[in-house]
Amino acid sequence: MPAKKTYSVETGGKIKISNTVILFIVFVVLFAIFSYIGRPFFFSALNFEYILINFSFTGIIAVVLAMVIVTGEIDFSIGGNIGLTSCLAALLISKGVPGWLVIIIALCGGALMGAFNGFLTTVLGVNSLIATIGTMFAWRSIGYALTKGESMLAINPVIDYLGRGYLFKIVPFPVVLFIIVFIIIFVVMNLSKLGRRIYAIGTNSMASHLLGTNVKKIKFIGFLFCGIAASLGGLIMASLSGIGTPQHGEGLELVIISGIVLGGTALGGGRGKIPGVLAGIIILILLNNFLTIMNVHYYYLQIVQSAIFIVVISIDSLKNRRKLQLG
């Protein structure tokens, strides 16, 4: 596992501040600025709850996708997966399928989508960027076919609870799901042999293979769970909106990948911390929420999201180039 990235400040001794801590400091500063400029709507209990729920379902996908990126692969199909899952859930509900069975079928569908991405990448050897961009459009197109291009109601007590329920009438249920997923991924990445192998694969997959690690199997498992996480996000989004539509999740892959890279995860693999991922995601969620409150039109938000994605990816590319030059 790579050493933790730190920054030193001389104050009679060395104070080491991690990249994650710096991001959380940025978050606090932005939060204070946005609270002042966006008052009274930004600094309100209702908006805080909205930010927390949005962060939770986005974070569920982000921490699992980060695991895939650390291995040196990527999954761009998460947005299409979300859209298709919401359509599938709405269609099943319209057919009278019980809510608990809808969830099982939808998550199994997510597993199939993830497995197909893993098959393309690890068995056929297709570049994961190309493969998942292709499947992103495929999943969304299937969603349009299922709903005939129209939004469908996704109203069901069980599905409603996923996005709008509360545990003990206090904690939003998406937050509970996020905490569970976060703990599992954190333990896997930091306290298990599998986590060490994931980092090793991202650092040097050939060396890992020669040492006996089943590189293809581990990458396949990463894609599999990424598909399930994206489908869970699709179910939560359908619950929050009350509808299933292929447009759900559109552009969300840019936000999630930007947040992951901003949090210190290298697109080339081998480096990344789960807390850093969360710091990057919450900053982008906060920015998006503030711009929405300031009545910035959706198409301008897309421009901002695309610009952030380009900047973050460019910085990551420059870091990798510098690392190669120094190495």
C-alpha distance (Angstrom), angle and dihedral (degrees) to the residues before:
residue distance angle dihedral
M1 . . .
P2 3.81 . .
A3 3.77 120.5 .
K4 3.77 117.0 -98.9
K5 3.79 112.8 -94.9
T6 3.79 111.7 -120.2
Y7 3.79 140.2 176.8
S8 3.79 121.4 -144.0
V9 3.78 126.7 -142.8
E10 3.78 119.3 -172.7
T11 3.81 113.0 -131.7
G12 3.78 99.9 148.8
G13 3.80 85.7 -58.6
K14 3.76 137.5 23.9
I15 3.80 120.5 -74.1
K16 3.77 110.7 -167.6
I17 3.79 115.7 -152.4
S18 3.77 117.3 -174.3
N19 3.78 123.9 -138.1
T20 3.81 88.5 -114.2
V21 3.80 92.4 56.1
I22 3.81 90.1 50.0
L23 3.80 90.1 53.0
F24 3.79 92.1 50.5
I25 3.82 89.2 50.1
V26 3.81 87.8 52.5
F27 3.80 88.2 50.1
V28 3.82 92.1 53.3
V29 3.82 91.8 48.5
L30 3.81 92.4 48.2
F31 3.78 90.8 46.0
A32 3.80 91.0 54.2
I33 3.82 92.6 47.5
F34 3.80 94.2 46.2
S35 3.81 91.5 46.4
Y36 3.79 90.0 56.6
I37 3.81 98.2 42.3
G38 3.81 95.7 39.0
R39 3.80 97.7 44.5
P40 2.98 132.7 171.9
F41 3.82 97.3 13.3
F42 3.81 99.9 42.8
F43 3.80 95.2 48.2
S44 3.79 97.1 55.3
A45 3.80 135.3 112.1
L46 3.80 91.7 -119.7
N47 3.80 92.7 54.0
F48 3.82 92.5 45.2
E49 3.79 89.3 55.1
Y50 3.81 90.5 48.7
I51 3.82 91.0 51.2
L52 3.81 91.4 47.7
I53 3.81 93.9 50.3
N54 3.81 92.7 44.6
F55 3.80 90.2 48.6
S56 3.81 91.2 48.5
F57 3.79 99.4 55.1
T58 3.82 91.3 39.6
G59 3.79 90.6 47.3
I60 3.80 92.1 52.8
I61 3.80 90.0 60.7
A62 3.81 94.5 38.4
V63 3.81 98.1 56.1
V64 3.82 91.8 49.3
L65 3.81 93.6 44.6
A66 3.81 88.8 49.1
M67 3.80 87.9 61.2
V68 3.81 89.1 55.7
I69 3.81 92.4 47.5
V70 3.81 92.1 50.1
T71 3.83 87.6 60.3
G72 3.80 88.3 57.2
E73 3.81 96.8 -102.6
I74 3.82 132.9 103.2
D75 3.80 138.2 -152.1
F76 3.79 115.5 -148.3
S77 3.81 93.3 167.6
I78 3.82 96.3 80.8
G79 3.81 93.3 99.7
G80 3.80 92.5 52.2
N81 3.80 89.7 45.6
I82 3.82 90.5 54.6
G83 3.80 91.7 50.4
L84 3.81 94.4 47.4
T85 3.82 92.7 45.5
S86 3.80 92.4 52.6
C87 3.83 90.0 49.7
L88 3.80 92.3 47.4
A89 3.81 91.2 49.8
A90 3.82 92.3 48.9
L91 3.82 91.7 48.0
L92 3.80 92.7 49.9
I93 3.81 91.7 47.7
S94 3.81 90.1 51.2
K95 3.82 87.9 54.7
G96 3.80 91.2 54.8
V97 3.81 97.2 -107.2
P98 3.85 111.6 159.5
G99 3.81 114.9 -103.1
W100 3.81 95.7 -118.6
L101 3.82 90.3 52.8
V102 3.82 90.7 47.6
I103 3.81 88.8 57.3
I104 3.81 92.8 49.4
I105 3.82 93.3 47.5
A106 3.82 92.2 46.0
L107 3.81 93.1 50.1
C108 3.81 90.5 46.6
G109 3.80 86.9 51.7
G110 3.80 88.8 52.3
A111 3.79 89.7 50.4
L112 3.81 89.8 52.9
M113 3.80 91.5 49.7
G114 3.79 90.7 49.4
A115 3.79 91.9 45.6
F116 3.81 90.8 51.4
N117 3.81 90.3 52.2
G118 3.79 88.9 48.7
F119 3.80 91.2 48.9
L120 3.80 92.6 51.7
T121 3.79 92.0 48.2
T122 3.80 105.4 37.0
V123 3.82 102.4 28.6
L124 3.81 104.2 31.1
G125 3.80 93.3 30.9
V126 3.81 96.0 -129.5
N127 3.80 114.2 160.7
S128 3.82 105.7 -98.9
L129 3.81 93.2 -133.2
I130 3.81 92.3 55.3
A131 3.81 94.2 39.3
T132 3.81 96.1 51.1
I133 3.80 95.1 42.9
G134 3.79 85.6 56.3
T135 3.80 94.0 47.9
M136 3.81 90.9 45.1
F137 3.81 89.0 65.0
A138 3.81 91.4 39.9
W139 3.83 93.7 54.4
R140 3.80 92.6 46.9
S141 3.80 91.4 47.3
I142 3.81 90.8 52.3
G143 3.82 87.2 51.3
Y144 3.80 90.0 55.0
A145 3.81 89.4 48.9
L146 3.82 92.8 50.9
T147 3.81 93.6 50.5
K148 3.82 96.8 30.7
G149 3.79 87.8 -122.8
E150 3.79 94.9 -57.9
S151 3.79 133.4 111.3
M152 3.81 114.9 -108.6
L153 3.79 128.9 -156.2
A154 3.80 114.0 -105.5
I155 3.80 100.2 -169.5
N156 3.79 115.8 150.6
P157 3.84 130.0 133.3
V158 3.82 94.0 -124.1
I159 3.80 94.5 44.9
D160 3.81 90.5 44.4
Y161 3.80 90.1 56.7
L162 3.81 92.2 56.5
G163 3.79 93.2 67.3
R164 3.78 105.0 15.3
G165 3.79 104.6 29.9
Y166 3.80 126.6 105.6
L167 3.77 130.1 -142.6
F168 3.82 108.7 -132.6
K169 3.82 85.7 -6.6
I170 3.82 88.9 -77.7
V171 3.80 114.0 68.8
P172 3.84 117.1 61.5
F173 3.80 108.1 -120.7
P174 3.85 94.3 -128.2
V175 3.81 86.8 61.5
V176 3.81 89.9 54.0
L177 3.81 90.8 51.0
F178 3.79 90.7 47.9
I179 3.81 93.2 51.2
I180 3.81 90.8 51.0
V181 3.82 93.2 49.4
F182 3.81 92.3 43.4
I183 3.81 93.1 52.7
I184 3.81 92.2 48.0
I185 3.82 94.4 49.2
F186 3.81 93.0 42.1
V187 3.81 91.4 52.9
V188 3.81 92.1 45.7
M189 3.81 94.2 48.4
N190 3.79 98.1 41.7
L191 3.80 109.2 24.8
S192 3.79 107.1 32.9
K193 3.80 140.4 73.0
L194 3.80 88.6 -121.9
G195 3.80 90.0 59.1
R196 3.81 92.0 51.2
R197 3.80 89.5 49.7
I198 3.82 91.1 49.5
Y199 3.80 90.7 55.1
A200 3.80 91.5 43.8
I201 3.81 91.6 51.7
G202 3.79 91.0 51.7
T203 3.79 91.2 48.7
N204 3.80 96.2 47.3
S205 3.80 118.9 -11.2
M206 3.81 93.9 -177.2
A207 3.80 92.7 54.3
S208 3.81 89.8 47.4
H209 3.80 90.2 51.9
L210 3.80 91.9 50.1
L211 3.80 89.7 50.7
G212 3.81 89.9 57.4
T213 3.80 102.3 -96.9
N214 3.79 114.9 144.2
V215 3.80 94.0 -129.5
K216 3.80 96.3 177.4
K217 3.80 92.9 50.2
I218 3.82 93.6 51.4
K219 3.81 92.5 47.2
F220 3.81 90.4 47.7
I221 3.81 90.8 52.3
G222 3.81 89.1 50.9
F223 3.81 91.8 55.0
L224 3.81 90.7 44.8
F225 3.80 93.8 55.6
C226 3.79 91.9 41.2
G227 3.80 88.4 58.4
I228 3.80 91.1 50.5
A229 3.83 92.1 47.9
A230 3.81 91.8 50.2
S231 3.82 90.6 49.9
L232 3.79 90.1 50.7
G233 3.79 87.2 52.3
G234 3.81 89.1 50.3
L235 3.79 91.2 53.0
I236 3.80 91.2 49.8
M237 3.80 91.2 48.9
A238 3.80 91.2 49.7
S239 3.79 88.5 50.0
L240 3.81 93.6 49.5
S241 3.81 93.9 48.0
G242 3.80 98.5 33.7
I243 3.80 91.1 -133.6
G244 3.77 141.2 84.0
T245 3.80 115.5 -134.3
P246 3.82 134.7 157.2
Q247 3.80 87.9 -127.0
H248 3.80 91.9 69.0
G249 3.80 110.6 111.4
E250 3.79 94.2 16.4
G251 3.81 108.0 158.5
L252 3.80 92.4 -0.2
E253 3.80 90.8 115.8
L254 3.82 88.9 66.2
V255 3.80 92.1 53.3
I256 3.80 94.0 46.0
I257 3.80 96.7 45.8
S258 3.82 90.7 44.3
G259 3.81 90.1 52.3
I260 3.80 92.3 47.7
V261 3.80 93.2 51.3
L262 3.80 92.2 41.2
G263 3.80 86.9 54.9
G264 3.81 90.7 61.0
T265 3.80 103.2 -92.4
A266 3.81 111.6 139.6
L267 3.80 116.4 -132.0
G268 3.79 87.8 -143.9
G269 3.79 89.9 61.2
G270 3.79 135.1 -122.1
R271 3.80 97.9 84.4
G272 3.79 134.1 72.9
K273 3.79 143.4 101.8
I274 3.80 124.8 -142.7
P275 3.85 94.6 -137.1
G276 3.80 87.8 52.5
V277 3.80 89.8 53.1
L278 3.80 90.0 54.6
A279 3.81 91.3 48.8
G280 3.80 91.4 52.7
I281 3.81 92.9 46.1
I282 3.82 95.7 48.7
I283 3.82 91.4 51.1
L284 3.81 91.9 53.9
I285 3.82 92.6 43.4
L286 3.80 89.1 50.9
L287 3.81 92.0 49.5
N288 3.80 92.5 47.8
N289 3.80 91.2 48.9
F290 3.80 92.5 49.7
L291 3.80 93.3 49.9
T292 3.81 89.8 49.0
I293 3.79 91.6 51.9
M294 3.81 89.1 49.3
N295 3.83 87.3 58.1
V296 3.80 95.3 -113.0
H297 3.81 106.5 167.6
Y298 3.79 119.1 -109.9
Y299 3.79 94.8 -113.8
Y300 3.81 90.0 54.4
L301 3.81 88.4 50.8
Q302 3.79 88.3 55.1
I303 3.81 89.9 52.1
V304 3.80 90.1 51.1
Q305 3.82 92.0 47.3
S306 3.80 91.4 49.1
A307 3.81 91.8 47.5
I308 3.81 91.7 50.5
F309 3.80 90.0 48.6
I310 3.81 92.1 51.9
V311 3.82 93.1 46.8
V312 3.81 94.6 46.8
I313 3.81 93.4 46.6
S314 3.81 91.1 46.4
I315 3.80 91.5 52.3
D316 3.80 90.5 48.8
S317 3.81 89.7 50.4
L318 3.81 91.5 50.6
K319 3.80 90.5 49.4
N320 3.80 91.3 52.0
R321 3.81 91.8 47.5
R322 3.80 91.1 50.2
K323 3.79 90.7 47.7
L324 3.80 90.4 53.1
Q325 3.80 91.8 48.5
L326 3.81 92.2 49.5
G327 3.78 91.4 43.6
